[in-house]
Amino acid sequence: MPATDAHCRIELRWLFTTEAEPDAAADVTFAALLELGRRGTGRHIKPLRVEMTRPGPVSKAHSSYFDGPIRTGSAQNALVLRAVDLDLPFAGHNPDLLAILDPSLTASPGEIEAQSSLPEQVKILIKRRIASGKPEIGEVARELGMSDRSLQRRLAEHGASYRGLVDEARRELGRHLLADERNHIDEIAFLLGFQDKGSFYRAFRGWEGVTPAAWRRMN
């Protein structure tokens, strides 16, 4: 993976065989790498170019997904990215960011348990995972020292559900992040675990009756 100040070139090579890699393998590998970068950074990273050994032309799906120049008939399958894109930070577990989002997110489990009802405890733990990954009920249940079923049963006793608390957590974090105009809406959508801005818009309209941009202008 040689790199220069301008770009990084990622080549696909099959080891232990003299045969060329299948076209589908190149498609899946490069798409997975690009998707990791896009989801990890919350940015729509565009390659400088994609080099393919197959003869052209490529499909519309290729052009739409990679959203960059595609060269066919190349000597090697390669994905060429801007070096600066490799330095983009991933949106992950960041204690400083969590403290800004909500001071209660940085509290210890003991502090959370002492100060909150069970639904509120669960919501805080969900918010932590929304900011760093998918909020799986199993992980939250284990942190609270119980099984998935026990957690679901106890939440039901409080008139709550895990899915409903995930929705509430996203709504509360969404409002909090939108209140700061320095936060771009597409970045907020990613941080809240939505696959794209459109999904976030639809969810937010269901919560507030207006789009995120309209809510921001009103507040």
PyMOL commands that set and color helices and strands:
alter all, ss='L'
color gray80, all
select helices_A, chain A and resi 23-41+60-66+83-86+95-101+103-106+109-115+118-130+137-143+148-157+162-178+185-191+197-208+212-218
alter helices_A, ss='H'
color red, helices_A
select strands_A, chain A and resi 7-11+49-51+70-71+78-82
alter strands_A, ss='S'
color yellow, strands_A
deselect
rebuild
show_as cartoon
